[in-house]
Amino acid sequence: MASGTSKEMEIKLTKLLTKQIQMLEKEFLIEGGLRERMSKARIDVRNKLK
C-alpha cells in the first residue's frame, strides 16, 4: 500500500513538473531568454533617462 501511495505521489509530481516546464517554454518563447530581457531592461532605462 505504501508503494502505491509513493507511485501516486511520483505521478502527481511528474505532472506538476511537466506543467511547469511547459509554462517556462511558453514564457521563453514570448519574453525571450535572460540576456534578451536584461538587454530590454537596460534599453528601457536608457530611454527613460533621455
CHARMM internal coordinates of N, CA and C (Angstrom, degrees):
IC EDIT
DIST 1 N 1 CA 1.4523
DIST 1 CA 1 C 1.5321
ANGL 1 N 1 CA 1 C 109.92
DIST 1 C 2 N 1.3098
ANGL 1 CA 1 C 2 N 117.50
DIHE 1 N 1 CA 1 C 2 N -37.25
DIST 2 N 2 CA 1.4577
ANGL 1 C 2 N 2 CA 120.21
DIHE 1 CA 1 C 2 N 2 CA 179.79
DIST 2 CA 2 C 1.5223
ANGL 2 N 2 CA 2 C 110.86
DIHE 1 C 2 N 2 CA 2 C -65.95
DIST 2 C 3 N 1.3478
ANGL 2 CA 2 C 3 N 117.82
DIHE 2 N 2 CA 2 C 3 N -37.64
DIST 3 N 3 CA 1.4626
ANGL 2 C 3 N 3 CA 120.01
DIHE 2 CA 2 C 3 N 3 CA 179.96
DIST 3 CA 3 C 1.5241
ANGL 3 N 3 CA 3 C 110.42
DIHE 2 C 3 N 3 CA 3 C -67.83
DIST 3 C 4 N 1.3329
ANGL 3 CA 3 C 4 N 118.63
DIHE 3 N 3 CA 3 C 4 N -33.31
DIST 4 N 4 CA 1.4621
ANGL 3 C 4 N 4 CA 121.62
DIHE 3 CA 3 C 4 N 4 CA 176.08
DIST 4 CA 4 C 1.5123
ANGL 4 N 4 CA 4 C 110.65
DIHE 3 C 4 N 4 CA 4 C -64.06
DIST 4 C 5 N 1.3066
ANGL 4 CA 4 C 5 N 117.11
DIHE 4 N 4 CA 4 C 5 N -43.07
DIST 5 N 5 CA 1.4539
ANGL 4 C 5 N 5 CA 122.52
DIHE 4 CA 4 C 5 N 5 CA 177.64
DIST 5 CA 5 C 1.5230
ANGL 5 N 5 CA 5 C 110.14
DIHE 4 C 5 N 5 CA 5 C -64.30
DIST 5 C 6 N 1.3033
ANGL 5 CA 5 C 6 N 116.24
DIHE 5 N 5 CA 5 C 6 N -40.98
DIST 6 N 6 CA 1.4629
ANGL 5 C 6 N 6 CA 120.79
DIHE 5 CA 5 C 6 N 6 CA 178.70
DIST 6 CA 6 C 1.5279
ANGL 6 N 6 CA 6 C 110.04
DIHE 5 C 6 N 6 CA 6 C -64.12
DIST 6 C 7 N 1.3173
ANGL 6 CA 6 C 7 N 116.41
DIHE 6 N 6 CA 6 C 7 N -40.74
DIST 7 N 7 CA 1.4698
ANGL 6 C 7 N 7 CA 120.83
DIHE 6 CA 6 C 7 N 7 CA 179.59
DIST 7 CA 7 C 1.5266
ANGL 7 N 7 CA 7 C 110.50
DIHE 6 C 7 N 7 CA 7 C -65.97
DIST 7 C 8 N 1.3262
ANGL 7 CA 7 C 8 N 116.63
DIHE 7 N 7 CA 7 C 8 N -39.84
DIST 8 N 8 CA 1.4697
ANGL 7 C 8 N 8 CA 120.56
DIHE 7 CA 7 C 8 N 8 CA 177.75
DIST 8 CA 8 C 1.5234
ANGL 8 N 8 CA 8 C 110.54
DIHE 7 C 8 N 8 CA 8 C -62.67
DIST 8 C 9 N 1.3160
ANGL 8 CA 8 C 9 N 116.80
DIHE 8 N 8 CA 8 C 9 N -41.37
DIST 9 N 9 CA 1.4663
ANGL 8 C 9 N 9 CA 121.10
DIHE 8 CA 8 C 9 N 9 CA 178.26
DIST 9 CA 9 C 1.5251
ANGL 9 N 9 CA 9 C 110.13
DIHE 8 C 9 N 9 CA 9 C -63.78
DIST 9 C 10 N 1.3224
ANGL 9 CA 9 C 10 N 116.44
DIHE 9 N 9 CA 9 C 10 N -40.60
DIST 10 N 10 CA 1.4603
ANGL 9 C 10 N 10 CA 121.32
DIHE 9 CA 9 C 10 N 10 CA 179.20
DIST 10 CA 10 C 1.5317
ANGL 10 N 10 CA 10 C 110.71
DIHE 9 C 10 N 10 CA 10 C -62.88
DIST 10 C 11 N 1.3124
ANGL 10 CA 10 C 11 N 116.64
DIHE 10 N 10 CA 10 C 11 N -41.49
DIST 11 N 11 CA 1.4732
ANGL 10 C 11 N 11 CA 121.22
DIHE 10 CA 10 C 11 N 11 CA 179.05
DIST 11 CA 11 C 1.5244
ANGL 11 N 11 CA 11 C 109.98
DIHE 10 C 11 N 11 CA 11 C -65.15
DIST 11 C 12 N 1.3292
ANGL 11 CA 11 C 12 N 117.57
DIHE 11 N 11 CA 11 C 12 N -44.79
DIST 12 N 12 CA 1.4676
ANGL 11 C 12 N 12 CA 120.98
DIHE 11 CA 11 C 12 N 12 CA 178.93
DIST 12 CA 12 C 1.5208
ANGL 12 N 12 CA 12 C 111.14
DIHE 11 C 12 N 12 CA 12 C -62.39
DIST 12 C 13 N 1.3275
ANGL 12 CA 12 C 13 N 116.06
DIHE 12 N 12 CA 12 C 13 N -42.90
DIST 13 N 13 CA 1.4552
ANGL 12 C 13 N 13 CA 120.74
DIHE 12 CA 12 C 13 N 13 CA 179.61
DIST 13 CA 13 C 1.5268
ANGL 13 N 13 CA 13 C 110.86
DIHE 12 C 13 N 13 CA 13 C -63.75
DIST 13 C 14 N 1.3237
ANGL 13 CA 13 C 14 N 116.30
DIHE 13 N 13 CA 13 C 14 N -42.36
DIST 14 N 14 CA 1.4615
ANGL 13 C 14 N 14 CA 121.03
DIHE 13 CA 13 C 14 N 14 CA 178.55
DIST 14 CA 14 C 1.5231
ANGL 14 N 14 CA 14 C 110.75
DIHE 13 C 14 N 14 CA 14 C -61.47
DIST 14 C 15 N 1.3214
ANGL 14 CA 14 C 15 N 116.85
DIHE 14 N 14 CA 14 C 15 N -42.09
DIST 15 N 15 CA 1.4696
ANGL 14 C 15 N 15 CA 120.55
DIHE 14 CA 14 C 15 N 15 CA 178.65
DIST 15 CA 15 C 1.5263
ANGL 15 N 15 CA 15 C 110.94
DIHE 14 C 15 N 15 CA 15 C -63.87
DIST 15 C 16 N 1.3348
ANGL 15 CA 15 C 16 N 117.05
DIHE 15 N 15 CA 15 C 16 N -42.61
DIST 16 N 16 CA 1.4652
ANGL 15 C 16 N 16 CA 120.82
DIHE 15 CA 15 C 16 N 16 CA 179.15
DIST 16 CA 16 C 1.5243
ANGL 16 N 16 CA 16 C 111.36
DIHE 15 C 16 N 16 CA 16 C -64.15
DIST 16 C 17 N 1.3235
ANGL 16 CA 16 C 17 N 116.56
DIHE 16 N 16 CA 16 C 17 N -43.84
DIST 17 N 17 CA 1.4615
ANGL 16 C 17 N 17 CA 120.24
DIHE 16 CA 16 C 17 N 17 CA 179.74
DIST 17 CA 17 C 1.5278
ANGL 17 N 17 CA 17 C 111.18
DIHE 16 C 17 N 17 CA 17 C -65.81
DIST 17 C 18 N 1.3201
ANGL 17 CA 17 C 18 N 117.21
DIHE 17 N 17 CA 17 C 18 N -39.48
DIST 18 N 18 CA 1.4586
ANGL 17 C 18 N 18 CA 121.43
DIHE 17 CA 17 C 18 N 18 CA 177.66
DIST 18 CA 18 C 1.5216
ANGL 18 N 18 CA 18 C 110.25
DIHE 17 C 18 N 18 CA 18 C -62.03
DIST 18 C 19 N 1.3255
ANGL 18 CA 18 C 19 N 116.90
DIHE 18 N 18 CA 18 C 19 N -43.89
DIST 19 N 19 CA 1.4675
ANGL 18 C 19 N 19 CA 121.34
DIHE 18 CA 18 C 19 N 19 CA 178.65
DIST 19 CA 19 C 1.5269
ANGL 19 N 19 CA 19 C 110.59
DIHE 18 C 19 N 19 CA 19 C -63.26
DIST 19 C 20 N 1.3308
ANGL 19 CA 19 C 20 N 117.32
DIHE 19 N 19 CA 19 C 20 N -42.10
DIST 20 N 20 CA 1.4624
ANGL 19 C 20 N 20 CA 120.91
DIHE 19 CA 19 C 20 N 20 CA 179.47
DIST 20 CA 20 C 1.5257
ANGL 20 N 20 CA 20 C 110.96
DIHE 19 C 20 N 20 CA 20 C -63.86
DIST 20 C 21 N 1.3255
ANGL 20 CA 20 C 21 N 117.21
DIHE 20 N 20 CA 20 C 21 N -42.35
DIST 21 N 21 CA 1.4635
ANGL 20 C 21 N 21 CA 120.67
DIHE 20 CA 20 C 21 N 21 CA 178.38
DIST 21 CA 21 C 1.5169
ANGL 21 N 21 CA 21 C 110.61
DIHE 20 C 21 N 21 CA 21 C -62.65
DIST 21 C 22 N 1.3172
ANGL 21 CA 21 C 22 N 117.38
DIHE 21 N 21 CA 21 C 22 N -42.13
DIST 22 N 22 CA 1.4689
ANGL 21 C 22 N 22 CA 120.80
DIHE 21 CA 21 C 22 N 22 CA 178.66
DIST 22 CA 22 C 1.5234
ANGL 22 N 22 CA 22 C 111.05
DIHE 21 C 22 N 22 CA 22 C -62.59
DIST 22 C 23 N 1.3254
ANGL 22 CA 22 C 23 N 117.52
DIHE 22 N 22 CA 22 C 23 N -40.29
DIST 23 N 23 CA 1.4650
ANGL 22 C 23 N 23 CA 121.29
DIHE 22 CA 22 C 23 N 23 CA 178.76
DIST 23 CA 23 C 1.5288
ANGL 23 N 23 CA 23 C 110.58
DIHE 22 C 23 N 23 CA 23 C -66.17
DIST 23 C 24 N 1.3326
ANGL 23 CA 23 C 24 N 116.92
DIHE 23 N 23 CA 23 C 24 N -40.76
DIST 24 N 24 CA 1.4675
ANGL 23 C 24 N 24 CA 120.79
DIHE 23 CA 23 C 24 N 24 CA 178.81
DIST 24 CA 24 C 1.5281
ANGL 24 N 24 CA 24 C 111.23
DIHE 23 C 24 N 24 CA 24 C -65.76
DIST 24 C 25 N 1.3283
ANGL 24 CA 24 C 25 N 117.11
DIHE 24 N 24 CA 24 C 25 N -38.49
DIST 25 N 25 CA 1.4678
ANGL 24 C 25 N 25 CA 120.59
DIHE 24 CA 24 C 25 N 25 CA 177.08
DIST 25 CA 25 C 1.5226
ANGL 25 N 25 CA 25 C 110.71
DIHE 24 C 25 N 25 CA 25 C -63.10
DIST 25 C 26 N 1.3324
ANGL 25 CA 25 C 26 N 116.18
DIHE 25 N 25 CA 25 C 26 N -44.11
DIST 26 N 26 CA 1.4599
ANGL 25 C 26 N 26 CA 120.88
DIHE 25 CA 25 C 26 N 26 CA 179.57
DIST 26 CA 26 C 1.5298
ANGL 26 N 26 CA 26 C 110.37
DIHE 25 C 26 N 26 CA 26 C -62.96
DIST 26 C 27 N 1.3279
ANGL 26 CA 26 C 27 N 116.86
DIHE 26 N 26 CA 26 C 27 N -45.05
DIST 27 N 27 CA 1.4659
ANGL 26 C 27 N 27 CA 122.12
DIHE 26 CA 26 C 27 N 27 CA 178.99
DIST 27 CA 27 C 1.5269
ANGL 27 N 27 CA 27 C 110.44
DIHE 26 C 27 N 27 CA 27 C -60.79
DIST 27 C 28 N 1.3275
ANGL 27 CA 27 C 28 N 117.03
DIHE 27 N 27 CA 27 C 28 N -41.60
DIST 28 N 28 CA 1.4622
ANGL 27 C 28 N 28 CA 121.50
DIHE 27 CA 27 C 28 N 28 CA 179.37
DIST 28 CA 28 C 1.5232
ANGL 28 N 28 CA 28 C 110.75
DIHE 27 C 28 N 28 CA 28 C -62.39
DIST 28 C 29 N 1.3263
ANGL 28 CA 28 C 29 N 116.90
DIHE 28 N 28 CA 28 C 29 N -43.56
DIST 29 N 29 CA 1.4616
ANGL 28 C 29 N 29 CA 120.51
DIHE 28 CA 28 C 29 N 29 CA -179.35
DIST 29 CA 29 C 1.5254
ANGL 29 N 29 CA 29 C 112.07
DIHE 28 C 29 N 29 CA 29 C -66.22
DIST 29 C 30 N 1.3283
ANGL 29 CA 29 C 30 N 117.10
DIHE 29 N 29 CA 29 C 30 N -35.39
DIST 30 N 30 CA 1.4631
ANGL 29 C 30 N 30 CA 121.33
DIHE 29 CA 29 C 30 N 30 CA -178.24
DIST 30 CA 30 C 1.5241
ANGL 30 N 30 CA 30 C 111.25
DIHE 29 C 30 N 30 CA 30 C -80.95
DIST 30 C 31 N 1.3261
ANGL 30 CA 30 C 31 N 117.24
DIHE 30 N 30 CA 30 C 31 N -46.86
DIST 31 N 31 CA 1.4673
ANGL 30 C 31 N 31 CA 121.56
DIHE 30 CA 30 C 31 N 31 CA -171.41
DIST 31 CA 31 C 1.5234
ANGL 31 N 31 CA 31 C 113.90
DIHE 30 C 31 N 31 CA 31 C -101.82
DIST 31 C 32 N 1.3120
ANGL 31 CA 31 C 32 N 117.49
DIHE 31 N 31 CA 31 C 32 N -12.48
DIST 32 N 32 CA 1.4608
ANGL 31 C 32 N 32 CA 120.59
DIHE 31 CA 31 C 32 N 32 CA -177.66
DIST 32 CA 32 C 1.5093
ANGL 32 N 32 CA 32 C 111.29
DIHE 31 C 32 N 32 CA 32 C 86.08
DIST 32 C 33 N 1.3297
ANGL 32 CA 32 C 33 N 114.09
DIHE 32 N 32 CA 32 C 33 N -177.85
DIST 33 N 33 CA 1.4568
ANGL 32 C 33 N 33 CA 120.37
DIHE 32 CA 32 C 33 N 33 CA -179.23
DIST 33 CA 33 C 1.5166
ANGL 33 N 33 CA 33 C 111.44
DIHE 32 C 33 N 33 CA 33 C -85.98
DIST 33 C 34 N 1.3175
ANGL 33 CA 33 C 34 N 115.08
DIHE 33 N 33 CA 33 C 34 N -176.30
DIST 34 N 34 CA 1.4585
ANGL 33 C 34 N 34 CA 121.68
DIHE 33 CA 33 C 34 N 34 CA -177.00
DIST 34 CA 34 C 1.5242
ANGL 34 N 34 CA 34 C 111.27
DIHE 33 C 34 N 34 CA 34 C -59.88
DIST 34 C 35 N 1.3244
ANGL 34 CA 34 C 35 N 117.76
DIHE 34 N 34 CA 34 C 35 N -46.36
DIST 35 N 35 CA 1.4712
ANGL 34 C 35 N 35 CA 120.57
DIHE 34 CA 34 C 35 N 35 CA -177.80
DIST 35 CA 35 C 1.5302
ANGL 35 N 35 CA 35 C 110.72
DIHE 34 C 35 N 35 CA 35 C -63.28
DIST 35 C 36 N 1.3189
ANGL 35 CA 35 C 36 N 117.25
DIHE 35 N 35 CA 35 C 36 N -39.22
DIST 36 N 36 CA 1.4718
ANGL 35 C 36 N 36 CA 119.91
DIHE 35 CA 35 C 36 N 36 CA 178.70
DIST 36 CA 36 C 1.5229
ANGL 36 N 36 CA 36 C 110.93
DIHE 35 C 36 N 36 CA 36 C -64.46
DIST 36 C 37 N 1.3192
ANGL 36 CA 36 C 37 N 116.60
DIHE 36 N 36 CA 36 C 37 N -42.72
DIST 37 N 37 CA 1.4619
ANGL 36 C 37 N 37 CA 120.04
DIHE 36 CA 36 C 37 N 37 CA -179.84
DIST 37 CA 37 C 1.5232
ANGL 37 N 37 CA 37 C 111.56
DIHE 36 C 37 N 37 CA 37 C -67.71
DIST 37 C 38 N 1.3321
ANGL 37 CA 37 C 38 N 116.65
DIHE 37 N 37 CA 37 C 38 N -37.18
DIST 38 N 38 CA 1.4626
ANGL 37 C 38 N 38 CA 120.07
DIHE 37 CA 37 C 38 N 38 CA 178.00
DIST 38 CA 38 C 1.5328
ANGL 38 N 38 CA 38 C 110.37
DIHE 37 C 38 N 38 CA 38 C -66.01
DIST 38 C 39 N 1.3314
ANGL 38 CA 38 C 39 N 116.63
DIHE 38 N 38 CA 38 C 39 N -42.61
DIST 39 N 39 CA 1.4648
ANGL 38 C 39 N 39 CA 120.44
DIHE 38 CA 38 C 39 N 39 CA 178.72
DIST 39 CA 39 C 1.5219
ANGL 39 N 39 CA 39 C 110.68
DIHE 38 C 39 N 39 CA 39 C -62.19
DIST 39 C 40 N 1.3205
ANGL 39 CA 39 C 40 N 116.31
DIHE 39 N 39 CA 39 C 40 N -43.61
DIST 40 N 40 CA 1.4657
ANGL 39 C 40 N 40 CA 120.57
DIHE 39 CA 39 C 40 N 40 CA 179.52
DIST 40 CA 40 C 1.5295
ANGL 40 N 40 CA 40 C 110.25
DIHE 39 C 40 N 40 CA 40 C -61.48
DIST 40 C 41 N 1.3339
ANGL 40 CA 40 C 41 N 116.64
DIHE 40 N 40 CA 40 C 41 N -42.81
DIST 41 N 41 CA 1.4691
ANGL 40 C 41 N 41 CA 120.32
DIHE 40 CA 40 C 41 N 41 CA 179.57
DIST 41 CA 41 C 1.5242
ANGL 41 N 41 CA 41 C 110.62
DIHE 40 C 41 N 41 CA 41 C -61.75
DIST 41 C 42 N 1.3321
ANGL 41 CA 41 C 42 N 117.71
DIHE 41 N 41 CA 41 C 42 N -42.67
DIST 42 N 42 CA 1.4716
ANGL 41 C 42 N 42 CA 120.77
DIHE 41 CA 41 C 42 N 42 CA 179.33
DIST 42 CA 42 C 1.5236
ANGL 42 N 42 CA 42 C 110.72
DIHE 41 C 42 N 42 CA 42 C -64.70
DIST 42 C 43 N 1.3227
ANGL 42 CA 42 C 43 N 116.84
DIHE 42 N 42 CA 42 C 43 N -43.19
DIST 43 N 43 CA 1.4665
ANGL 42 C 43 N 43 CA 120.67
DIHE 42 CA 42 C 43 N 43 CA 179.26
DIST 43 CA 43 C 1.5254
ANGL 43 N 43 CA 43 C 110.36
DIHE 42 C 43 N 43 CA 43 C -63.37
DIST 43 C 44 N 1.3368
ANGL 43 CA 43 C 44 N 117.07
DIHE 43 N 43 CA 43 C 44 N -41.81
DIST 44 N 44 CA 1.4673
ANGL 43 C 44 N 44 CA 120.46
DIHE 43 CA 43 C 44 N 44 CA 178.57
DIST 44 CA 44 C 1.5244
ANGL 44 N 44 CA 44 C 111.30
DIHE 43 C 44 N 44 CA 44 C -60.70
DIST 44 C 45 N 1.3306
ANGL 44 CA 44 C 45 N 117.14
DIHE 44 N 44 CA 44 C 45 N -42.54
DIST 45 N 45 CA 1.4660
ANGL 44 C 45 N 45 CA 121.09
DIHE 44 CA 44 C 45 N 45 CA 179.01
DIST 45 CA 45 C 1.5178
ANGL 45 N 45 CA 45 C 110.28
DIHE 44 C 45 N 45 CA 45 C -64.49
DIST 45 C 46 N 1.3191
ANGL 45 CA 45 C 46 N 117.20
DIHE 45 N 45 CA 45 C 46 N -44.85
DIST 46 N 46 CA 1.4657
ANGL 45 C 46 N 46 CA 121.13
DIHE 45 CA 45 C 46 N 46 CA 179.39
DIST 46 CA 46 C 1.5235
ANGL 46 N 46 CA 46 C 110.99
DIHE 45 C 46 N 46 CA 46 C -60.06
DIST 46 C 47 N 1.3237
ANGL 46 CA 46 C 47 N 116.63
DIHE 46 N 46 CA 46 C 47 N -41.98
DIST 47 N 47 CA 1.4679
ANGL 46 C 47 N 47 CA 120.33
DIHE 46 CA 46 C 47 N 47 CA 179.81
DIST 47 CA 47 C 1.5211
ANGL 47 N 47 CA 47 C 111.90
DIHE 46 C 47 N 47 CA 47 C -65.72
DIST 47 C 48 N 1.3318
ANGL 47 CA 47 C 48 N 117.37
DIHE 47 N 47 CA 47 C 48 N -33.92
DIST 48 N 48 CA 1.4732
ANGL 47 C 48 N 48 CA 120.71
DIHE 47 CA 47 C 48 N 48 CA 178.06
DIST 48 CA 48 C 1.5272
ANGL 48 N 48 CA 48 C 111.29
DIHE 47 C 48 N 48 CA 48 C -70.07
DIST 48 C 49 N 1.3339
ANGL 48 CA 48 C 49 N 115.66
DIHE 48 N 48 CA 48 C 49 N -30.71
DIST 49 N 49 CA 1.4691
ANGL 48 C 49 N 49 CA 119.67
DIHE 48 CA 48 C 49 N 49 CA -178.78
DIST 49 CA 49 C 1.5146
ANGL 49 N 49 CA 49 C 112.51
DIHE 48 C 49 N 49 CA 49 C -77.14
DIST 49 C 50 N 1.3133
ANGL 49 CA 49 C 50 N 118.41
DIHE 49 N 49 CA 49 C 50 N -16.64
DIST 50 N 50 CA 1.4713
ANGL 49 C 50 N 50 CA 121.82
DIHE 49 CA 49 C 50 N 50 CA -178.34
DIST 50 CA 50 C 1.5043
ANGL 50 N 50 CA 50 C 112.01
DIHE 49 C 50 N 50 CA 50 C -74.99
END
COOR INIT
IC SEED 1 N 1 CA 1 C
IC BUILD
